[in-house]
Amino acid sequence: MRLDIYRRAEQDGKFSYLAVPETRNIPEEATNTDWEVEARAVEVDDDAQQIDDYDIQNLSGQLAEKGYAVTSVMH
């Protein structure tokens, strides 16, 4: 699958990341935050459970539940 990756600045110079399937826009509940494009059309295995570079866990579960995946708040 191909995902678009967005980022937003957090405290202490850290970033949170949001992964959205390439064909979709950022979901409405996430648009109230200042997400910036990090990468477009990132190729990820269809059965991938995480994206280590962006500290995203439970990728397929989050995509199935919400339509997007986000960095854990505990990173």
All heavy atoms as a GROMACS GRO file, in nm:
protein
  603
    1MET      N    1   0.084  -0.118   0.000
    1MET     CA    2   0.000   0.000   0.000
    1MET      C    3   0.088   0.124   0.000
    1MET      O    4   0.204   0.118   0.039
    1MET     CB    5  -0.096  -0.004   0.119
    1MET     CG    6  -0.035   0.037   0.252
    1MET     SD    7  -0.151   0.034   0.388
    1MET     CE    8  -0.089  -0.111   0.471
    2ARG      N    9   0.029   0.232  -0.043
    2ARG     CA   10   0.103   0.358  -0.044
    2ARG      C   11   0.033   0.456   0.049
    2ARG      O   12  -0.088   0.471   0.045
    2ARG     CB   13   0.111   0.410  -0.186
    2ARG     CG   14   0.207   0.325  -0.268
    2ARG     CD   15   0.192   0.340  -0.416
    2ARG     NE   16   0.196   0.476  -0.462
    2ARG     CZ   17   0.268   0.519  -0.563
    2ARG    NH1   18   0.348   0.437  -0.626
    2ARG    NH2   19   0.262   0.644  -0.603
    3LEU      N   20   0.115   0.522   0.130
    3LEU     CA   21   0.064   0.614   0.231
    3LEU      C   22   0.126   0.751   0.216
    3LEU      O   23   0.243   0.763   0.180
    3LEU     CB   24   0.096   0.561   0.372
    3LEU     CG   25   0.045   0.424   0.409
    3LEU    CD1   26   0.105   0.378   0.540
    3LEU    CD2   27  -0.107   0.425   0.418
    4ASP      N   28   0.048   0.852   0.246
    4ASP     CA   29   0.102   0.987   0.261
    4ASP      C   30   0.128   1.007   0.410
    4ASP      O   31   0.046   0.970   0.494
    4ASP     CB   32   0.002   1.091   0.211
    4ASP     CG   33  -0.015   1.088   0.060
    4ASP    OD1   34   0.076   1.040  -0.010
    4ASP    OD2   35  -0.121   1.132   0.012
    5ILE      N   36   0.242   1.064   0.442
    5ILE     CA   37   0.282   1.084   0.580
    5ILE      C   38   0.285   1.234   0.609
    5ILE      O   39   0.343   1.312   0.533
    5ILE     CB   40   0.422   1.025   0.609
    5ILE    CG1   41   0.431   0.878   0.564
    5ILE    CG2   42   0.459   1.042   0.756
    5ILE    CD1   43   0.347   0.782   0.644
    6TYR      N   44   0.224   1.272   0.719
    6TYR     CA   45   0.222   1.412   0.764
    6TYR      C   46   0.288   1.418   0.901
    6TYR      O   47   0.292   1.320   0.973
    6TYR     CB   48   0.077   1.462   0.775
    6TYR     CG   49   0.002   1.457   0.645
    6TYR    CD1   50  -0.064   1.342   0.605
    6TYR    CD2   51  -0.002   1.567   0.561
    6TYR    CE1   52  -0.133   1.336   0.484
    6TYR    CE2   53  -0.070   1.563   0.440
    6TYR     CZ   54  -0.136   1.446   0.403
    6TYR     OH   55  -0.203   1.442   0.284
    7ARG      N   56   0.337   1.536   0.937
    7ARG     CA   57   0.396   1.552   1.069
    7ARG      C   58   0.350   1.682   1.131
    7ARG      O   59   0.309   1.775   1.062
    7ARG     CB   60   0.548   1.548   1.064
    7ARG     CG   61   0.610   1.673   1.008
    7ARG     CD   62   0.760   1.668   1.015
    7ARG     NE   63   0.813   1.798   0.975
    7ARG     CZ   64   0.939   1.828   0.971
    7ARG    NH1   65   1.029   1.737   1.006
    7ARG    NH2   66   0.980   1.946   0.933
    8ARG      N   67   0.360   1.684   1.265
    8ARG     CA   68   0.334   1.809   1.338
    8ARG      C   69   0.433   1.816   1.453
    8ARG      O   70   0.472   1.714   1.511
    8ARG     CB   71   0.191   1.817   1.388
    8ARG     CG   72   0.161   1.722   1.500
    8ARG     CD   73   0.025   1.747   1.562
    8ARG     NE   74   0.004   1.651   1.667
    8ARG     CZ   75  -0.110   1.597   1.699
    8ARG    NH1   76  -0.219   1.631   1.632
    8ARG    NH2   77  -0.120   1.511   1.796
    9ALA      N   78   0.473   1.935   1.485
    9ALA     CA   79   0.570   1.957   1.592
    9ALA      C   80   0.503   1.935   1.727
    9ALA      O   81   0.388   1.974   1.749
    9ALA     CB   82   0.627   2.098   1.584
   10GLU      N   83   0.578   1.873   1.816
   10GLU     CA   84   0.535   1.851   1.954
   10GLU      C   85   0.637   1.920   2.045
   10GLU      O   86   0.723   1.993   1.999
   10GLU     CB   87   0.528   1.701   1.986
   10GLU     CG   88   0.433   1.623   1.898
   10GLU     CD   89   0.287   1.652   1.925
   10GLU    OE1   90   0.254   1.717   2.027
   10GLU    OE2   91   0.203   1.612   1.842
   11GLN      N   92   0.630   1.894   2.173
   11GLN     CA   93   0.725   1.953   2.267
   11GLN      C   94   0.864   1.892   2.250
   11GLN      O   95   0.880   1.782   2.201
   11GLN     CB   96   0.677   1.928   2.410
   11GLN     CG   97   0.547   1.996   2.442
   11GLN     CD   98   0.502   1.965   2.584
   11GLN    OE1   99   0.581   1.930   2.669
   11GLN    NE2  100   0.374   1.980   2.608
   12ASP      N  101   0.963   1.964   2.296
   12ASP     CA  102   1.102   1.917   2.299
   12ASP      C  103   1.156   1.878   2.163
   12ASP      O  104   1.239   1.788   2.153
   12ASP     CB  105   1.116   1.799   2.396
   12ASP     CG  106   1.073   1.835   2.538
   12ASP    OD1  107   1.097   1.952   2.579
   12ASP    OD2  108   1.015   1.750   2.606
   13GLY      N  109   1.110   1.942   2.057
   13GLY     CA  110   1.163   1.915   1.924
   13GLY      C  111   1.122   1.783   1.864
   13GLY      O  112   1.176   1.741   1.764
   14LYS      N  113   1.024   1.715   1.923
   14LYS     CA  114   0.975   1.588   1.870
   14LYS      C  115   0.861   1.613   1.773
   14LYS      O  116   0.804   1.722   1.769
   14LYS     CB  117   0.926   1.498   1.984
   14LYS     CG  118   1.037   1.456   2.078
   14LYS     CD  119   0.982   1.364   2.185
   14LYS     CE  120   1.093   1.324   2.280
   14LYS     NZ  121   1.045   1.235   2.385
   15PHE      N  122   0.829   1.509   1.695
   15PHE     CA  123   0.720   1.518   1.598
   15PHE      C  124   0.624   1.401   1.617
   15PHE      O  125   0.665   1.292   1.656
   15PHE     CB  126   0.773   1.515   1.455
   15PHE     CG  127   0.850   1.637   1.417
   15PHE    CD1  128   0.988   1.641   1.430
   15PHE    CD2  129   0.784   1.750   1.369
   15PHE    CE1  130   1.059   1.754   1.396
   15PHE    CE2  131   0.856   1.864   1.335
   15PHE     CZ  132   0.993   1.866   1.348
   16SER      N  133   0.498   1.426   1.589
   16SER     CA  134   0.398   1.320   1.574
   16SER      C  135   0.377   1.302   1.425
   16SER      O  136   0.389   1.398   1.348
   16SER     CB  137   0.266   1.360   1.639
   16SER     OG  138   0.277   1.359   1.778
   17TYR      N  139   0.343   1.180   1.386
   17TYR     CA  140   0.323   1.150   1.244
   17TYR      C  141   0.184   1.091   1.222
   17TYR      O  142   0.131   1.019   1.306
   17TYR     CB  143   0.430   1.054   1.195
   17TYR     CG  144   0.568   1.116   1.199
   17TYR    CD1  145   0.652   1.095   1.307
   17TYR    CD2  146   0.612   1.197   1.095
   17TYR    CE1  147   0.778   1.154   1.313
   17TYR    CE2  148   0.737   1.256   1.100
   17TYR     CZ  149   0.819   1.234   1.208
   17TYR     OH  150   0.943   1.293   1.214
   18LEU      N  151   0.129   1.121   1.106
   18LEU     CA  152  -0.002   1.074   1.066
   18LEU      C  153   0.014   1.007   0.929
   18LEU      O  154   0.070   1.068   0.837
   18LEU     CB  155  -0.097   1.193   1.055
   18LEU     CG  156  -0.237   1.170   0.999
   18LEU    CD1  157  -0.322   1.097   1.102
   18LEU    CD2  158  -0.302   1.303   0.964
   19ALA      N  159  -0.032   0.883   0.918
   19ALA     CA  160  -0.026   0.810   0.791
   19ALA      C  161  -0.168   0.795   0.737
   19ALA      O  162  -0.257   0.750   0.808
   19ALA     CB  163   0.037   0.673   0.812
   20VAL      N  164  -0.187   0.834   0.611
   20VAL     CA  165  -0.317   0.829   0.546
   20VAL      C  166  -0.298   0.760   0.412
   20VAL      O  167  -0.202   0.789   0.340
   20VAL     CB  168  -0.371   0.973   0.523
   20VAL    CG1  169  -0.506   0.970   0.454
   20VAL    CG2  170  -0.380   1.049   0.653
   21PRO      N  171  -0.388   0.666   0.376
   21PRO     CA  172  -0.377   0.605   0.243
   21PRO      C  173  -0.368   0.714   0.135
   21PRO      O  174  -0.438   0.816   0.143
   21PRO     CB  175  -0.505   0.524   0.230
   21PRO     CG  176  -0.538   0.487   0.372
   21PRO     CD  177  -0.499   0.610   0.452
   22GLU      N  178  -0.284   0.690   0.038
   22GLU     CA  179  -0.252   0.788  -0.066
   22GLU      C  180  -0.376   0.849  -0.133
   22GLU      O  181  -0.376   0.965  -0.169
   22GLU     CB  182  -0.165   0.720  -0.171
   22GLU     CG  183  -0.130   0.803  -0.289
   22GLU     CD  184  -0.051   0.726  -0.392
   22GLU    OE1  185  -0.083   0.609  -0.417
   22GLU    OE2  186   0.043   0.786  -0.446
   23THR      N  187  -0.481   0.774  -0.147
   23THR     CA  188  -0.599   0.822  -0.220
   23THR      C  189  -0.696   0.901  -0.132
   23THR      O  190  -0.797   0.948  -0.181
   23THR     CB  191  -0.676   0.702  -0.280
   23THR    OG1  192  -0.711   0.613  -0.174
   23THR    CG2  193  -0.590   0.631  -0.383
   24ARG      N  194  -0.665   0.917  -0.005
   24ARG     CA  195  -0.756   0.986   0.087
   24ARG      C  196  -0.696   1.118   0.136
   24ARG      O  197  -0.576   1.136   0.141
   24ARG     CB  198  -0.784   0.900   0.209
   24ARG     CG  199  -0.859   0.774   0.179
   24ARG     CD  200  -0.898   0.708   0.307
   24ARG     NE  201  -0.963   0.582   0.280
   24ARG     CZ  202  -1.000   0.498   0.373
   24ARG    NH1  203  -0.977   0.526   0.500
   24ARG    NH2  204  -1.058   0.386   0.342
   25ASN      N  205  -0.785   1.208   0.178
   25ASN     CA  206  -0.743   1.332   0.242
   25ASN      C  207  -0.729   1.307   0.391
   25ASN      O  208  -0.777   1.207   0.444
   25ASN     CB  209  -0.848   1.441   0.219
   25ASN     CG  210  -0.856   1.483   0.074
   25ASN    OD1  211  -0.755   1.488   0.005
   25ASN    ND2  212  -0.976   1.511   0.027
   26ILE      N  213  -0.667   1.400   0.461
   26ILE     CA  214  -0.660   1.391   0.607
   26ILE      C  215  -0.803   1.389   0.659
   26ILE      O  216  -0.883   1.474   0.620
   26ILE     CB  217  -0.583   1.511   0.667
   26ILE    CG1  218  -0.437   1.510   0.625
   26ILE    CG2  219  -0.593   1.509   0.819
   26ILE    CD1  220  -0.358   1.628   0.677
   27PRO      N  221  -0.836   1.294   0.746
   27PRO     CA  222  -0.972   1.289   0.801
   27PRO      C  223  -1.010   1.417   0.874
   27PRO      O  224  -0.924   1.485   0.931
   27PRO     CB  225  -0.965   1.171   0.899
   27PRO     CG  226  -0.850   1.090   0.853
   27PRO     CD  227  -0.752   1.187   0.795
   28GLU      N  228  -1.137   1.448   0.873
   28GLU     CA  229  -1.186   1.574   0.930
   28GLU      C  230  -1.145   1.593   1.075
   28GLU      O  231  -1.107   1.702   1.116
   28GLU     CB  232  -1.338   1.579   0.917
   28GLU     CG  233  -1.396   1.714   0.948
   28GLU     CD  234  -1.544   1.720   0.918
   28GLU    OE1  235  -1.586   1.674   0.812
   28GLU    OE2  236  -1.617   1.773   1.004
   29GLU      N  237  -1.148   1.485   1.154
   29GLU     CA  238  -1.113   1.501   1.295
   29GLU      C  239  -0.966   1.533   1.316
   29GLU      O  240  -0.927   1.577   1.424
   29GLU     CB  241  -1.152   1.376   1.377
   29GLU     CG  242  -1.076   1.251   1.340
   29GLU     CD  243  -1.147   1.164   1.236
   29GLU    OE1  244  -1.227   1.215   1.158
   29GLU    OE2  245  -1.119   1.044   1.234
   30ALA      N  246  -0.884   1.515   1.215
   30ALA     CA  247  -0.742   1.546   1.227
   30ALA      C  248  -0.703   1.677   1.159
   30ALA      O  249  -0.591   1.723   1.172
   30ALA     CB  250  -0.658   1.432   1.168
   31THR      N  251  -0.795   1.739   1.087
   31THR     CA  252  -0.760   1.861   1.013
   31THR      C  253  -0.753   1.985   1.100
   31THR      O  254  -0.704   2.088   1.056
   31THR     CB  255  -0.860   1.888   0.899
   31THR    OG1  256  -0.991   1.901   0.954
   31THR    CG2  257  -0.854   1.780   0.793
   32ASN      N  258  -0.796   1.975   1.225
   32ASN     CA  259  -0.788   2.092   1.312
   32ASN      C  260  -0.649   2.111   1.372
   32ASN      O  261  -0.628   2.196   1.456
   32ASN     CB  262  -0.893   2.082   1.424
   32ASN     CG  263  -0.867   1.964   1.515
   32ASN    OD1  264  -0.790   1.875   1.484
   32ASN    ND2  265  -0.936   1.962   1.629
   33THR      N  266  -0.556   2.030   1.328
   33THR     CA  267  -0.417   2.037   1.376
   33THR      C  268  -0.327   2.077   1.260
   33THR      O  269  -0.360   2.054   1.145
   33THR     CB  270  -0.374   1.899   1.430
   33THR    OG1  271  -0.475   1.853   1.520
   33THR    CG2  272  -0.245   1.906   1.504
   34ASP      N  273  -0.214   2.135   1.291
   34ASP     CA  274  -0.122   2.184   1.188
   34ASP      C  275  -0.033   2.073   1.133
   34ASP      O  276   0.085   2.067   1.163
   34ASP     CB  277  -0.035   2.297   1.245
   34ASP     CG  278  -0.116   2.418   1.285
   34ASP    OD1  279  -0.222   2.440   1.222
   34ASP    OD2  280  -0.075   2.489   1.376
   35TRP      N  281  -0.090   1.985   1.053
   35TRP     CA  282  -0.013   1.878   0.989
   35TRP      C  283   0.056   1.932   0.865
   35TRP      O  284  -0.005   2.003   0.786
   35TRP     CB  285  -0.104   1.762   0.951
   35TRP     CG  286  -0.162   1.689   1.067
   35TRP    CD1  287  -0.290   1.700   1.112
   35TRP    CD2  288  -0.097   1.597   1.153
   35TRP    NE1  289  -0.308   1.619   1.221
   35TRP    CE2  290  -0.192   1.554   1.248
   35TRP    CE3  291   0.033   1.545   1.159
   35TRP    CZ2  292  -0.161   1.462   1.348
   35TRP    CZ3  293   0.062   1.453   1.259
   35TRP    CH2  294  -0.033   1.413   1.352
   36GLU      N  295   0.182   1.897   0.847
   36GLU     CA  296   0.260   1.935   0.729
   36GLU      C  297   0.299   1.807   0.656
   36GLU      O  298   0.324   1.704   0.718
   36GLU     CB  299   0.387   2.008   0.770
   36GLU     CG  300   0.364   2.136   0.846
   36GLU     CD  301   0.494   2.198   0.893
   36GLU    OE1  302   0.603   2.145   0.863
   36GLU    OE2  303   0.488   2.301   0.962
   37VAL      N  304   0.308   1.814   0.524
   37VAL     CA  305   0.348   1.697   0.446
   37VAL      C  306   0.492   1.660   0.480
   37VAL      O  307   0.581   1.744   0.475
   37VAL     CB  308   0.334   1.724   0.295
   37VAL    CG1  309   0.391   1.608   0.215
   37VAL    CG2  310   0.190   1.751   0.258
   38GLU      N  311   0.512   1.535   0.513
   38GLU     CA  312   0.645   1.480   0.539
   38GLU      C  313   0.692   1.399   0.418
   38GLU      O  314   0.805   1.412   0.374
   38GLU     CB  315   0.641   1.391   0.664
   38GLU     CG  316   0.766   1.310   0.690
   38GLU     CD  317   0.882   1.393   0.743
   38GLU    OE1  318   0.865   1.512   0.776
   38GLU    OE2  319   0.993   1.338   0.750
   39ALA      N  320   0.603   1.314   0.364
   39ALA     CA  321   0.638   1.229   0.250
   39ALA      C  322   0.509   1.186   0.180
   39ALA      O  323   0.406   1.167   0.243
   39ALA     CB  324   0.715   1.107   0.298
   40ARG      N  325   0.518   1.172   0.049
   40ARG     CA  326   0.403   1.128  -0.031
   40ARG      C  327   0.431   0.989  -0.088
   40ARG      O  328   0.544   0.958  -0.123
   40ARG     CB  329   0.377   1.225  -0.147
   40ARG     CG  330   0.337   1.363  -0.102
   40ARG     CD  331   0.189   1.376  -0.108
   40ARG     NE  332   0.151   1.516  -0.084
   40ARG     CZ  333   0.041   1.549  -0.022
   40ARG    NH1  334  -0.042   1.458   0.021
   40ARG    NH2  335   0.012   1.674  -0.002
   41ALA      N  336   0.326   0.910  -0.100
   41ALA     CA  337   0.330   0.779  -0.166
   41ALA      C  338   0.440   0.689  -0.111
   41ALA      O  339   0.513   0.626  -0.186
   41ALA     CB  340   0.343   0.797  -0.317
   42VAL      N  341   0.448   0.681   0.021
   42VAL     CA  342   0.546   0.592   0.085
   42VAL      C  343   0.495   0.449   0.068
   42VAL      O  344   0.382   0.417   0.104
   42VAL     CB  345   0.561   0.627   0.235
   42VAL    CG1  346   0.650   0.527   0.305
   42VAL    CG2  347   0.614   0.768   0.250
   43GLU      N  348   0.577   0.363   0.013
   43GLU     CA  349   0.541   0.223  -0.010
   43GLU      C  350   0.560   0.143   0.118
   43GLU      O  351   0.668   0.143   0.176
   43GLU     CB  352   0.626   0.165  -0.123
   43GLU     CG  353   0.579   0.032  -0.173
   43GLU     CD  354   0.447   0.038  -0.248
   43GLU    OE1  355   0.428   0.131  -0.329
   43GLU    OE2  356   0.362  -0.049  -0.224
   44VAL      N  357   0.452   0.078   0.163
   44VAL     CA  358   0.454  -0.003   0.284
   44VAL      C  359   0.388  -0.136   0.252
   44VAL      O  360   0.288  -0.140   0.180
   44VAL     CB  361   0.375   0.068   0.398
   44VAL    CG1  362   0.373  -0.016   0.524
   44VAL    CG2  363   0.433   0.204   0.427
   45ASP      N  364   0.443  -0.247   0.304
   45ASP     CA  365   0.382  -0.377   0.283
   45ASP      C  366   0.237  -0.376   0.329
   45ASP      O  367   0.205  -0.317   0.432
   45ASP     CB  368   0.457  -0.487   0.360
   45ASP     CG  369   0.593  -0.518   0.300
   45ASP    OD1  370   0.615  -0.488   0.180
   45ASP    OD2  371   0.678  -0.572   0.373
   46ASP      N  372   0.150  -0.443   0.254
   46ASP     CA  373   0.008  -0.446   0.289
   46ASP      C  374  -0.018  -0.505   0.427
   46ASP      O  375  -0.115  -0.469   0.492
   46ASP     CB  376  -0.071  -0.526   0.185
   46ASP     CG  377  -0.084  -0.451   0.054
   46ASP    OD1  378  -0.057  -0.330   0.050
   46ASP    OD2  379  -0.123  -0.516  -0.047
   47ASP      N  380   0.069  -0.595   0.473
   47ASP     CA  381   0.050  -0.658   0.604
   47ASP      C  382   0.139  -0.598   0.712
   47ASP      O  383   0.153  -0.654   0.820
   47ASP     CB  384   0.071  -0.808   0.595
   47ASP     CG  385   0.210  -0.844   0.544
   47ASP    OD1  386   0.285  -0.754   0.500
   47ASP    OD2  387   0.245  -0.964   0.548
   48ALA      N  388   0.198  -0.482   0.686
   48ALA     CA  389   0.285  -0.416   0.784
   48ALA      C  390   0.205  -0.379   0.909
   48ALA      O  391   0.092  -0.332   0.898
   48ALA     CB  392   0.350  -0.292   0.724
   49GLN      N  393   0.265  -0.399   1.025
   49GLN     CA  394   0.199  -0.365   1.151
   49GLN      C  395   0.256  -0.237   1.213
   49GLN      O  396   0.201  -0.186   1.309
   49GLN     CB  397   0.211  -0.481   1.249
   49GLN     CG  398   0.127  -0.600   1.209
   49GLN     CD  399  -0.020  -0.562   1.195
   49GLN    OE1  400  -0.080  -0.503   1.284
   49GLN    NE2  401  -0.079  -0.594   1.081
   50GLN      N  402   0.369  -0.191   1.159
   50GLN     CA  403   0.428  -0.069   1.213
   50GLN      C  404   0.513  -0.001   1.107
   50GLN      O  405   0.552  -0.063   1.009
   50GLN     CB  406   0.512  -0.100   1.335
   50GLN     CG  407   0.628  -0.194   1.308
   50GLN     CD  408   0.690  -0.244   1.437
   50GLN    OE1  409   0.621  -0.267   1.535
   50GLN    NE2  410   0.821  -0.261   1.436
   51ILE      N  411   0.538   0.126   1.129
   51ILE     CA  412   0.632   0.202   1.046
   51ILE      C  413   0.732   0.262   1.143
   51ILE      O  414   0.705   0.365   1.207
   51ILE     CB  415   0.561   0.312   0.964
   51ILE    CG1  416   0.443   0.258   0.884
   51ILE    CG2  417   0.662   0.379   0.870
   51ILE    CD1  418   0.363   0.365   0.814
   52ASP      N  419   0.844   0.197   1.158
   52ASP     CA  420   0.943   0.237   1.258
   52ASP      C  421   0.995   0.379   1.238
   52ASP      O  422   1.014   0.451   1.335
   52ASP     CB  423   1.060   0.139   1.260
   52ASP     CG  424   1.020   0.003   1.314
   52ASP    OD1  425   0.927  -0.005   1.397
   52ASP    OD2  426   1.082  -0.097   1.273
   53ASP      N  427   1.016   0.420   1.112
   53ASP     CA  428   1.070   0.553   1.086
   53ASP      C  429   0.980   0.665   1.142
   53ASP      O  430   1.027   0.774   1.170
   53ASP     CB  431   1.089   0.576   0.936
   53ASP     CG  432   1.202   0.492   0.879
   53ASP    OD1  433   1.281   0.434   0.957
   53ASP    OD2  434   1.211   0.484   0.755
   54TYR      N  435   0.852   0.636   1.156
   54TYR     CA  436   0.757   0.736   1.203
   54TYR      C  437   0.692   0.697   1.336
   54TYR      O  438   0.596   0.760   1.379
   54TYR     CB  439   0.650   0.761   1.096
   54TYR     CG  440   0.711   0.804   0.966
   54TYR    CD1  441   0.710   0.721   0.855
   54TYR    CD2  442   0.774   0.928   0.954
   54TYR    CE1  443   0.767   0.761   0.735
   54TYR    CE2  444   0.832   0.968   0.835
   54TYR     CZ  445   0.828   0.883   0.725
   54TYR     OH  446   0.885   0.922   0.608
   55ASP      N  447   0.744   0.594   1.400
   55ASP     CA  448   0.696   0.547   1.530
   55ASP      C  449   0.545   0.522   1.530
   55ASP      O  450   0.475   0.555   1.625
   55ASP     CB  451   0.735   0.647   1.640
   55ASP     CG  452   0.728   0.586   1.780
   55ASP    OD1  453   0.746   0.463   1.791
   55ASP    OD2  454   0.703   0.660   1.876
   56ILE      N  455   0.497   0.463   1.422
   56ILE     CA  456   0.355   0.428   1.412
   56ILE      C  457   0.341   0.279   1.437
   56ILE      O  458   0.403   0.198   1.368
   56ILE     CB  459   0.297   0.467   1.274
   56ILE    CG1  460   0.300   0.620   1.259
   56ILE    CG2  461   0.156   0.413   1.257
   56ILE    CD1  462   0.257   0.671   1.124
   57GLN      N  463   0.260   0.244   1.536
   57GLN     CA  464   0.234   0.105   1.574
   57GLN      C  465   0.091   0.068   1.535
   57GLN      O  466   0.005   0.155   1.519
   57GLN     CB  467   0.253   0.087   1.724
   57GLN     CG  468   0.388   0.134   1.775
   57GLN     CD  469   0.504   0.055   1.718
   57GLN    OE1  470   0.498  -0.066   1.708
   57GLN    NE2  471   0.610   0.126   1.680
   58ASN      N  472   0.064  -0.064   1.526
   58ASN     CA  473  -0.070  -0.115   1.495
   58ASN      C  474  -0.126  -0.049   1.369
   58ASN      O  475  -0.240  -0.002   1.366
   58ASN     CB  476  -0.164  -0.094   1.614
   58ASN     CG  477  -0.300  -0.160   1.594
   58ASN    OD1  478  -0.312  -0.256   1.519
   58ASN    ND2  479  -0.401  -0.107   1.659
   59LEU      N  480  -0.044  -0.043   1.266
   59LEU     CA  481  -0.080   0.026   1.142
   59LEU      C  482  -0.211  -0.024   1.083
   59LEU      O  483  -0.304   0.054   1.062
   59LEU     CB  484   0.033   0.014   1.040
   59LEU     CG  485   0.007   0.076   0.904
   59LEU    CD1  486  -0.008   0.227   0.916
   59LEU    CD2  487   0.120   0.042   0.807
   60SER      N  488  -0.221  -0.153   1.057
   60SER     CA  489  -0.342  -0.205   0.992
   60SER      C  490  -0.465  -0.188   1.081
   60SER      O  491  -0.574  -0.158   1.033
   60SER     CB  492  -0.324  -0.350   0.949
   60SER     OG  493  -0.297  -0.432   1.061
   61GLY      N  494  -0.448  -0.205   1.212
   61GLY     CA  495  -0.560  -0.186   1.304
   61GLY      C  496  -0.610  -0.044   1.306
   61GLY      O  497  -0.732  -0.018   1.304
   62GLN      N  498  -0.518   0.052   1.310
   62GLN     CA  499  -0.558   0.193   1.309
   62GLN      C  500  -0.625   0.231   1.177
   62GLN      O  501  -0.725   0.302   1.175
   62GLN     CB  502  -0.437   0.283   1.333
   62GLN     CG  503  -0.385   0.281   1.474
   62GLN     CD  504  -0.288   0.396   1.497
   62GLN    OE1  505  -0.328   0.511   1.498
   62GLN    NE2  506  -0.160   0.363   1.514
   63LEU      N  507  -0.568   0.182   1.065
   63LEU     CA  508  -0.626   0.214   0.934
   63LEU      C  509  -0.767   0.157   0.923
   63LEU      O  510  -0.858   0.223   0.872
   63LEU     CB  511  -0.538   0.161   0.821
   63LEU     CG  512  -0.406   0.233   0.801
   63LEU    CD1  513  -0.322   0.161   0.695
   63LEU    CD2  514  -0.426   0.379   0.763
   64ALA      N  515  -0.788   0.034   0.973
   64ALA     CA  516  -0.920  -0.028   0.967
   64ALA      C  517  -1.020   0.045   1.055
   64ALA      O  518  -1.136   0.064   1.018
   64ALA     CB  519  -0.910  -0.175   1.008
   65GLU      N  520  -0.976   0.088   1.172
   65GLU     CA  521  -1.065   0.151   1.268
   65GLU      C  522  -1.096   0.296   1.234
   65GLU      O  523  -1.210   0.340   1.240
   65GLU     CB  524  -1.002   0.146   1.407
   65GLU     CG  525  -1.087   0.210   1.515
   65GLU     CD  526  -1.018   0.210   1.651
   65GLU    OE1  527  -0.933   0.122   1.676
   65GLU    OE2  528  -1.051   0.298   1.733
   66LYS      N  529  -0.992   0.374   1.197
   66LYS     CA  530  -1.008   0.518   1.181
   66LYS      C  531  -0.988   0.568   1.039
   66LYS      O  532  -1.021   0.682   1.009
   66LYS     CB  533  -0.908   0.592   1.271
   66LYS     CG  534  -0.919   0.557   1.418
   66LYS     CD  535  -0.819   0.633   1.501
   66LYS     CE  536  -0.682   0.572   1.490
   66LYS     NZ  537  -0.587   0.618   1.590
   67GLY      N  538  -0.924   0.487   0.954
   67GLY     CA  539  -0.893   0.532   0.819
   67GLY      C  540  -0.760   0.603   0.810
   67GLY      O  541  -0.719   0.647   0.704
   68TYR      N  542  -0.690   0.614   0.923
   68TYR     CA  543  -0.556   0.672   0.928
   68TYR      C  544  -0.484   0.610   1.048
   68TYR      O  545  -0.546   0.544   1.131
   68TYR     CB  546  -0.561   0.825   0.940
   68TYR     CG  547  -0.627   0.875   1.067
   68TYR    CD1  548  -0.553   0.900   1.183
   68TYR    CD2  549  -0.763   0.899   1.071
   68TYR    CE1  550  -0.613   0.946   1.298
   68TYR    CE2  551  -0.825   0.946   1.186
   68TYR     CZ  552  -0.750   0.968   1.300
   68TYR     OH  553  -0.809   1.014   1.414
   69ALA      N  554  -0.354   0.632   1.055
   69ALA     CA  555  -0.274   0.584   1.168
   69ALA      C  556  -0.190   0.700   1.217
   69ALA      O  557  -0.143   0.782   1.140
   69ALA     CB  558  -0.186   0.467   1.126
   70VAL      N  559  -0.170   0.704   1.348
   70VAL     CA  560  -0.097   0.815   1.408
   70VAL      C  561   0.007   0.762   1.505
   70VAL      O  562  -0.010   0.655   1.563
   70VAL     CB  563  -0.195   0.916   1.474
   70VAL    CG1  564  -0.261   0.855   1.595
   70VAL    CG2  565  -0.129   1.046   1.505
   71THR      N  566   0.114   0.839   1.523
   71THR     CA  567   0.218   0.807   1.620
   71THR      C  568   0.157   0.793   1.759
   71THR      O  569   0.070   0.872   1.796
   71THR     CB  570   0.322   0.921   1.623
   71THR    OG1  571   0.376   0.937   1.493
   71THR    CG2  572   0.434   0.892   1.720
   72SER      N  573   0.206   0.698   1.833
   72SER     CA  574   0.161   0.682   1.970
   72SER      C  575   0.196   0.806   2.051
   72SER      O  576   0.302   0.864   2.034
   72SER     CB  577   0.231   0.561   2.033
   72SER     OG  578   0.210   0.559   2.173
   73VAL      N  579   0.105   0.846   2.138
   73VAL     CA  580   0.130   0.963   2.222
   73VAL      C  581   0.237   0.932   2.327
   73VAL      O  582   0.286   1.022   2.393
   73VAL     CB  583   0.002   1.016   2.292
   73VAL    CG1  584  -0.095   1.068   2.189
   73VAL    CG2  585  -0.060   0.909   2.377
   74MET      N  586   0.274   0.808   2.342
   74MET     CA  587   0.373   0.768   2.443
   74MET      C  588   0.514   0.756   2.384
   74MET      O  589   0.597   0.690   2.440
   74MET     CB  590   0.332   0.633   2.503
   74MET     CG  591   0.195   0.634   2.562
   74MET     SD  592   0.173   0.764   2.681
   74MET     CE  593   0.172   0.671   2.829
   75HIS      N  594   0.542   0.820   2.270
   75HIS     CA  595   0.676   0.804   2.209
   75HIS      C  596   0.780   0.890   2.272
   75HIS      O  597   0.778   0.975   2.340
   75HIS     CB  598   0.671   0.830   2.058
   75HIS     CG  599   0.642   0.972   2.018
   75HIS    ND1  600   0.515   1.022   2.019
   75HIS    CD2  601   0.721   1.072   1.978
   75HIS    CE1  602   0.518   1.147   1.980
   75HIS    NE2  603   0.642   1.179   1.955
   0.00000   0.00000   0.00000
